[in-house]
């Protein structure tokens, strides 16, 4: 039996309406954000990223567009509605439940018109204190580079443009033209010059859990860093620090019930990122790299 809103129904009637992803499955994929891991594990949920730039957020759509304006689902983190799942480290998550149908979201009202995503962070357990560490280091590369005109092809195209427009032929400087024609210089591929080969991505997370039958606690600290693969020497990068603590304590117990119980769920995060311009064609650094003049050298005669 699954509790949905204000009632219950058999689980077989709820097939496809809810999705549960365990924290270990999210952690195993080694992604920098929880939503990146959910992309391959949440059928019926469309999760897309605007770009591959470090620190870019995701757009999440459940059951299509249900409202005008914002189409984002409601995030409920440890029972508190309105949080951001992107502020969490994947290693801090115990489980994620996606409520896709209207009945499941009924208890949250109009805010849940686009579905609900319930997130439970790691909780304290009864027993000895347990310290765990999760970390990884990876390197990113550009899978496929665009084919751009070299200097000789660029001059040919420019001459053809002048010919078709019946305008005066370009007067190419002899020192430039000769070095290109004899093959001693192929021009500058500005996209290649900007590629940050083997861009590192790293994550470190430490969690401490423990407790007794009356008091339980969970502490977590994590750090994630990712460099962009395009934009050298001023490459985009993202760094995220998170600190999380939750505990609960039973102060008074009687007849098998917890009469007085207190606790807290606290989460702090600090993000720092630099980025490229990736808006429309008039303000897009990647486009500028693709259309930049290949006849300009990267360095001057003094190597600057």
C-alpha positions as MATLAB code, in Angstrom:
seq = 'XXXXXXXXXXXXXXXXXXXXXXXXXXXXXXXXXXXXXXXXXXXXXXXXXXXXXXXXXXXXXXXXXXXXXXXXXXXXXXXXXXXXXXXXXXXXXXXXXXXXXXXXXXXXXXXXXXXXXXXXXXXXXXXXXXXXXXXXXXXXXXXXXXXXXXXXXXXXXXXXXXXXXXXXXXXXXXXXXXXXXXXXXXXXXXXXXXXXXXXXXXXXXXXXXXXXXXXXXXXXXXXXXXXXXXXXXXXXXXXXXXXXXXXXXXXXXXXXXXXXXXXXXXXXXXXXXXXXXXXXXXXXXXXXXXXXXXXXXXXXXXXX';
ca = [
       0.000    0.000    0.000;
       1.298    3.437   -0.965;
       0.080    6.612    0.741;
      -0.919    9.201   -1.869;
      -2.105   12.612   -0.727;
      -4.981   12.029    1.686;
      -5.673    8.375    0.885;
      -4.143    5.023   -0.043;
      -4.200    2.726   -3.045;
      -2.644   -0.560   -4.070;
       0.832   -0.292   -5.472;
      -0.073   -2.136   -8.673;
      -2.512    0.669   -9.534;
       0.280    3.202   -9.140;
       2.703    1.647  -11.642;
       4.361    4.379  -13.685;
       2.953    7.147  -11.480;
       5.897    7.113   -9.062;
       9.607    6.577   -9.540;
      12.045    5.869   -6.704;
      15.807    6.132   -7.121;
      18.124    4.985   -4.365;
      20.990    7.227   -3.289;
      23.569    4.517   -4.036;
      22.400    4.413   -7.664;
      22.797    8.189   -7.929;
      26.216    8.147   -6.290;
      27.471    5.328   -8.514;
      27.170    7.410  -11.710;
      29.746    9.990  -10.558;
      27.924   13.104  -11.744;
      28.468   16.629  -10.433;
      24.733   17.160   -9.748;
      21.895   14.849   -8.662;
      19.794   15.786  -11.709;
      22.599   14.637  -14.000;
      22.327   11.174  -12.447;
      18.517   11.163  -12.603;
      18.552   11.647  -16.395;
      19.081    7.932  -17.008;
      17.042    6.587  -14.090;
      13.691    8.399  -14.116;
      11.380    7.278  -16.933;
       8.626    9.744  -17.732;
      10.686   12.673  -16.475;
      12.362   14.918  -19.049;
      15.631   16.342  -17.700;
      17.645   18.550  -20.064;
      20.633   20.828  -19.597;
      20.847   24.144  -21.427;
      24.539   23.616  -22.169;
      27.456   21.501  -21.042;
      29.171   24.439  -19.345;
      30.195   23.719  -15.731;
      27.580   24.790  -13.214;
      24.711   24.988  -15.715;
      21.345   24.071  -14.226;
      18.814   21.573  -15.583;
      15.253   21.956  -16.800;
      12.927   19.285  -15.391;
       9.521   18.540  -16.892;
       7.073   15.925  -15.570;
       4.021   14.973  -17.690;
       4.758   17.828  -20.093;
       3.920   21.490  -19.494;
       1.149   21.667  -16.920;
       1.075   25.407  -16.258;
       1.965   28.651  -17.954;
       5.117   30.411  -16.813;
       7.267   28.046  -14.749;
       6.942   24.359  -15.578;
       9.312   23.140  -12.847;
       8.164   20.522  -10.346;
       7.988   21.167   -6.620;
      11.063   19.989   -4.713;
      10.540   18.774   -1.153;
      13.847   18.167    0.634;
      13.607   16.380    3.990;
       9.970   17.452    4.287;
      10.621   21.135    3.495;
       9.032   22.355    0.268;
      10.715   24.803   -2.072;
      14.363   23.790   -1.849;
      16.873   23.267   -4.663;
      18.134   19.781   -5.463;
      21.072   21.302   -7.367;
      22.507   22.587   -4.081;
      23.038   19.013   -2.863;
      25.958   16.713   -3.531;
      24.879   13.351   -5.042;
      26.677   11.614   -2.153;
      24.361   13.333    0.370;
      21.163   11.794   -1.000;
      19.475    8.780    0.585;
      16.665    8.484   -1.964;
      14.626   10.430   -4.515;
      10.933    9.858   -5.178;
       9.253   11.396   -8.220;
       5.461   11.756   -7.871;
       4.115   12.107  -11.388;
       0.344   11.826  -11.106;
      -2.091   14.421   -9.759;
      -3.267   12.280   -6.831;
       0.272   11.943   -5.500;
       0.713   15.705   -5.570;
      -2.674   16.585   -4.057;
      -1.383   17.263   -0.556;
       0.945   20.024   -1.797;
      -1.716   22.077   -3.562;
      -1.275   24.288   -6.620;
       2.523   24.401   -6.219;
       2.637   20.747   -7.260;
       0.775   21.224  -10.549;
       3.912   20.105  -12.423;
       4.686   17.128  -10.191;
       6.650   16.630   -6.980;
      10.200   15.427   -6.388;
      10.800   14.231   -2.825;
      14.438   14.184   -1.722;
      15.645   12.499    1.461;
      19.206   13.214    2.541;
      21.285   10.700    4.446;
      19.925   10.111    7.938;
      21.521    8.938   11.168;
      21.276    5.271   12.081;
      21.297    3.443   15.354;
      24.624    1.803   16.077;
      28.300    2.648   15.968;
      29.393    5.865   14.309;
      30.240    5.226   10.672;
      32.558    7.419    8.600;
      32.365    7.103    4.804;
      34.229    8.775    1.961;
      33.244    8.981   -1.692;
      35.485   10.585   -4.269;
      36.498   10.483   -7.887;
      38.701   12.309  -10.374;
      37.995   12.425  -14.097;
      39.096   14.178  -17.260;
      36.880   15.568  -20.009;
      37.611   15.939  -23.717;
      35.789   17.343  -26.729;
      34.211   14.365  -28.493;
      33.897   15.979  -31.926;
      35.337   19.257  -33.189;
      33.815   21.331  -35.991;
      35.683   21.471  -39.292;
      36.686   25.073  -39.994;
      38.320   26.705  -43.010;
      42.079   26.916  -42.910;
      43.875   30.053  -44.113;
      44.156   28.941  -47.762;
      40.480   27.972  -47.951;
      39.486   31.224  -46.266;
      41.384   33.310  -48.838;
      39.821   31.288  -51.658;
      36.310   31.899  -50.317;
      36.948   35.609  -49.820;
      38.280   35.915  -53.385;
      35.185   34.137  -54.710;
      32.925   36.492  -52.769;
      34.691   39.490  -54.285;
      34.409   37.892  -57.745;
      30.664   37.231  -57.471;
      29.999   40.682  -56.054;
      32.119   42.193  -58.830;
      34.087   44.135  -56.253;
      37.854   44.768  -56.320;
      39.953   41.730  -55.499;
      41.404   41.531  -52.012;
      44.956   42.742  -51.666;
      46.505   40.107  -49.448;
      49.881   41.036  -47.854;
      52.642   39.183  -49.679;
      54.315   37.851  -46.541;
      50.997   36.388  -45.426;
      49.890   35.089  -48.815;
      53.233   33.460  -49.663;
      53.496   31.579  -46.350;
      49.978   30.255  -46.805;
      50.430   29.217  -50.440;
      53.675   27.313  -49.811;
      52.126   25.520  -46.831;
      54.462   26.864  -44.166;
      51.456   28.248  -42.259;
      47.877   26.952  -42.287;
      46.383   29.778  -40.296;
      44.797   29.751  -36.852;
      41.998   27.429  -35.803;
      40.584   29.492  -32.970;
      38.344   26.702  -31.741;
      41.317   24.340  -31.351;
      43.271   27.073  -29.599;
      40.478   27.467  -27.032;
      40.020   23.759  -26.244;
      41.043   22.835  -22.712;
      42.280   19.277  -23.219;
      41.812   16.843  -20.331;
      39.704   19.312  -18.335;
      39.579   17.910  -14.786;
      36.452   17.170  -12.757;
      36.728   16.026   -9.150;
      34.429   15.301   -6.228;
      35.070   14.563   -2.567;
      32.374   13.795    0.012;
      32.707   12.770    3.661;
      29.710   11.566    5.701;
      29.503   10.671    9.395;
      26.420    8.878   10.745;
      25.557    7.189   13.999;
      23.357    7.259   17.062;
      21.446    5.304   19.670;
      17.835    4.305   20.175;
      17.069    7.835   21.441;
      19.404   10.044   19.438;
      20.646    9.884   15.858;
      22.797   12.188   13.759;
      24.235   12.614   10.265;
      26.963   15.032    9.136;
      28.247   15.581    5.622;
      30.783   17.794    3.851;
      31.507   17.768    0.129;
      33.475   19.604   -2.548;
      32.979   19.445   -6.327;
      35.141   21.150   -8.940;
      34.763   21.074  -12.729;
      36.682   22.865  -15.488;
      35.145   23.643  -18.866;
      36.460   22.032  -22.049;
      36.210   25.255  -24.112;
      37.473   28.743  -23.316;
      41.213   28.453  -22.666;
      43.027   30.428  -21.304;
      40.041   31.951  -19.449;
      38.201   28.660  -19.144;
      34.833   28.417  -17.386;
      34.843   26.560  -14.098;
      32.517   25.659  -11.264;
      33.244   24.950   -7.617;
      30.674   23.907   -5.025;
      31.035   23.390   -1.278;
      28.218   21.873    0.770;
      27.795   21.195    4.472;
      24.827   19.285    5.873;
      23.766   18.205    9.361;
      20.590   16.559   10.604;
      19.736   14.877   13.876;
      16.746   13.878   15.986;
      16.499   13.297   19.708;
      13.718   11.679   21.746;
      13.317   13.614   24.995;
      10.268   11.809   26.361;
       8.913    8.421   25.480;
       5.954    6.520   26.876;
       3.824    3.483   25.996;
       5.847    2.887   22.846;
       5.263    6.417   21.532;
       7.640    9.355   21.092;
       5.960   12.058   23.177;
       8.573   14.801   22.789;
      10.996   14.661   19.904;
      13.238   17.436   18.525;
      15.638   17.638   15.619;
      16.920   19.730   12.742;
      17.854   19.606    9.076;
      20.463   22.207    8.175;
      22.176   22.656    4.832;
      24.727   25.236    3.721;
      26.229   25.578    0.265;
      28.654   27.935   -1.428;
      28.983   28.093   -5.223;
      31.566   29.891   -7.316;
      31.657   29.780  -11.105;
      32.911   31.600  -14.168;
      31.283   31.212  -17.553;
      31.325   32.017  -21.244;
      28.703   33.979  -23.150;
      26.275   31.405  -24.559;
      23.198   33.459  -25.409;
      21.994   34.156  -28.958;
      24.329   34.480  -31.946;
      25.174   38.114  -31.142;
      26.483   37.256  -27.679;
      28.003   33.810  -27.945;
      31.688   33.100  -27.378;
      31.556   29.677  -29.046;
      30.149   31.229  -32.224;
      32.898   33.857  -32.112;
      35.500   31.085  -32.098;
      33.895   29.463  -35.147;
      33.766   32.629  -37.259;
      37.032   34.254  -36.141;
      39.483   35.209  -38.897;
      42.026   32.368  -39.392;
      44.548   34.820  -40.917;
      45.273   36.313  -37.513;
      48.060   34.594  -35.543;
      47.638   33.700  -31.897;
      50.959   35.215  -30.806;
      52.968   38.191  -32.018;
      56.594   38.066  -33.184;
      57.804   38.160  -29.577;
      55.646   35.207  -28.607;
      53.216   37.230  -26.567;
];
